[in-house]
């Protein structure tokens, strides 16, 4: 069928496109190029020197250069809509969990949103095509909810685990503190030794 179109009615059009493309390629090859200095001069006027990439920047990973700044922009945009009180609660939860991954409250909110949307979209795109649209959308929404709530559940589990560890190590710490004070150390010195 394609062969019939190429050899039939579209043959003159196709021939004209090929001739025009060939002429353009020859012209671009033979046209005098501008000096490299002129291009660099024009670029320096358009881009701030601080925005130019350095060797160190290009050595960092794709995630550090592209994904993390994108993630931070999303996080900042979303957390701007949240009340300050909620951010303080999230920050307190992260501190109680032992600051996992050195996440800030803003990054944690962004992580919840990106993970929720990512899991929901992944389900809908990868597995949802076998179901009807309503069932696929419902299941994608459930996956979105699970992805959104999973980081919160993870932090609450980390808080519980850390509290248990503190409860288990508290008697030993108090014993070491008592031994230090009885040995004649000042309370602050006993705290530092324990």
C-alpha positions as CSV (number, residue, x, y, z in Angstrom):
1,X,0.0,0.0,0.0
2,X,2.8,2.4,0.9
3,X,4.7,1.4,-2.2
4,X,1.6,2.2,-4.3
5,X,1.3,5.7,-2.8
6,X,5.1,6.4,-3.3
7,X,5.0,5.3,-6.9
8,X,1.6,6.8,-7.6
9,X,0.2,10.2,-6.8
10,X,2.7,11.2,-4.1
11,X,5.8,10.5,-6.2
12,X,6.2,14.2,-7.4
13,X,5.7,15.5,-3.8
14,X,8.1,13.0,-2.3
15,X,10.7,13.8,-5.0
16,X,10.3,17.6,-4.2
17,X,10.7,17.0,-0.5
18,X,13.9,14.9,-1.1
19,X,15.3,17.6,-3.5
20,X,14.6,20.4,-1.0
21,X,16.1,18.4,1.9
22,X,19.3,17.7,-0.2
23,X,19.6,21.4,-1.1
24,X,19.2,22.4,2.6
25,X,21.8,19.8,3.7
26,X,24.4,21.0,1.1
27,X,23.7,24.7,1.9
28,X,24.2,24.0,5.7
29,X,27.4,22.2,5.0
30,X,28.9,24.8,2.7
31,X,27.7,27.9,4.5
32,X,30.4,29.8,6.4
33,X,30.1,29.2,10.1
34,X,30.4,32.0,12.6
35,X,33.5,32.2,14.8
36,X,33.3,30.3,18.1
37,X,34.2,33.5,19.9
38,X,31.2,35.2,18.6
39,X,28.9,32.5,19.8
40,X,30.5,32.4,23.2
41,X,30.2,36.2,23.4
42,X,26.5,36.1,22.6
43,X,26.0,33.3,25.1
44,X,27.7,35.2,27.9
45,X,25.3,38.1,27.3
46,X,22.3,35.7,27.6
47,X,23.3,33.5,30.5
48,X,24.6,34.7,33.9
49,X,28.1,33.3,34.5
50,X,26.8,31.7,37.8
51,X,24.3,29.6,35.8
52,X,26.9,28.1,33.5
53,X,27.8,24.5,34.3
54,X,31.1,23.7,35.8
55,X,33.0,20.5,35.7
56,X,31.8,19.6,39.2
57,X,28.2,20.0,38.3
58,X,28.4,17.7,35.3
59,X,30.1,15.1,37.4
60,X,27.2,14.8,39.8
61,X,24.4,12.3,39.2
62,X,21.2,12.9,37.2
63,X,19.2,12.6,40.4
64,X,21.3,15.3,42.1
65,X,21.2,17.7,39.2
66,X,17.6,17.2,37.9
67,X,15.4,15.1,40.1
68,X,16.2,16.6,43.5
69,X,15.7,20.2,42.5
70,X,12.5,19.3,40.7
71,X,11.4,17.4,43.9
72,X,12.3,20.4,46.1
73,X,10.3,22.8,43.8
74,X,7.2,20.6,44.1
75,X,7.7,20.2,47.8
76,X,8.0,24.0,48.3
77,X,5.0,24.7,46.2
78,X,2.8,22.2,48.1
79,X,4.0,23.1,51.5
80,X,3.3,26.8,50.9
81,X,-0.4,25.7,51.0
82,X,-0.1,23.9,54.3
83,X,-0.6,25.6,57.6
84,X,2.6,26.2,59.6
85,X,1.1,24.2,62.5
86,X,1.1,21.0,60.3
87,X,4.7,21.5,59.3
88,X,5.7,21.8,62.9
89,X,3.9,18.6,63.7
90,X,5.6,16.8,60.8
91,X,9.0,18.2,61.9
92,X,8.4,17.0,65.4
93,X,7.5,13.5,64.1
94,X,10.6,13.4,62.0
95,X,12.8,14.4,65.0
96,X,11.1,11.7,67.1
97,X,11.9,9.2,64.4
98,X,15.5,10.1,64.5
99,X,15.6,12.3,61.4
100,X,15.5,9.5,58.9
101,X,17.5,10.4,55.8
102,X,17.9,14.0,57.2
103,X,14.5,14.8,55.7
104,X,12.9,18.2,56.4
105,X,9.2,18.6,56.9
106,X,9.0,20.1,53.4
107,X,10.8,17.2,51.8
108,X,8.7,14.7,53.7
109,X,5.5,16.3,52.4
110,X,6.9,16.3,48.9
111,X,7.9,12.7,49.3
112,X,4.4,11.7,50.3
113,X,2.9,13.5,47.3
114,X,5.4,12.3,44.7
115,X,5.1,8.7,46.0
116,X,1.3,8.8,46.1
117,X,1.0,10.2,42.6
118,X,3.8,8.0,41.3
119,X,2.3,4.8,42.6
120,X,-1.3,5.8,41.5
121,X,-0.1,6.7,38.0
122,X,2.1,3.6,37.7
123,X,-0.8,1.3,38.6
124,X,-3.2,3.1,36.2
125,X,-0.7,3.0,33.3
126,X,0.8,-0.4,33.9
127,X,-2.0,-2.5,35.3
128,X,-5.1,-0.5,34.8
129,X,-5.5,-1.3,31.1
130,X,-6.8,-4.8,31.8
131,X,-9.8,-3.4,33.8
132,X,-12.7,-1.2,33.0
133,X,-12.1,2.5,33.3
134,X,-14.0,2.8,36.5
135,X,-12.3,-0.1,38.2
136,X,-8.9,1.1,37.0
137,X,-9.5,4.6,38.3
138,X,-10.8,3.3,41.6
139,X,-7.8,1.0,42.1
140,X,-5.4,3.8,41.0
141,X,-7.0,6.0,43.6
142,X,-6.5,3.3,46.2
143,X,-2.8,2.9,45.1
144,X,-2.5,6.7,45.3
145,X,-3.8,6.7,48.9
146,X,-1.5,3.8,49.9
147,X,1.5,5.6,48.4
148,X,0.5,8.8,50.1
149,X,0.1,7.2,53.5
150,X,3.1,4.8,53.4
151,X,5.7,7.4,54.4
152,X,3.5,8.5,57.4
153,X,3.2,4.9,58.5
154,X,6.9,4.3,58.0
155,X,7.7,7.4,60.2
156,X,5.3,6.2,62.9
157,X,6.9,2.8,62.9
158,X,10.3,4.4,63.2
159,X,9.0,6.5,66.2
160,X,7.8,3.4,67.9
161,X,11.0,1.5,67.3
162,X,13.1,4.4,68.6
163,X,11.0,4.8,71.7
164,X,11.5,1.0,72.5
165,X,15.3,1.4,71.9
166,X,15.3,4.4,74.3
167,X,13.3,2.5,76.9
168,X,15.7,-0.4,76.7
169,X,18.8,1.7,76.9
170,X,17.6,4.0,79.7
171,X,18.4,1.8,82.6
172,X,22.0,1.3,81.4
173,X,22.4,5.0,80.8
174,X,21.1,5.8,84.3
175,X,23.4,3.1,85.8
176,X,26.4,4.6,84.1
177,X,25.3,8.1,85.2
178,X,25.0,6.9,88.8
179,X,28.4,5.2,88.8
180,X,30.0,8.4,87.4
181,X,28.4,10.6,90.0
182,X,29.3,8.2,92.9
183,X,32.9,8.1,91.6
184,X,33.1,11.9,92.2
185,X,32.4,13.2,88.7
186,X,30.3,16.3,88.3
187,X,26.8,15.6,86.9
188,X,27.8,17.2,83.5
189,X,31.0,15.1,83.3
190,X,29.0,12.0,84.1
191,X,26.5,12.8,81.4
192,X,29.4,13.2,78.9
193,X,31.0,9.9,80.0
194,X,27.7,8.0,79.9
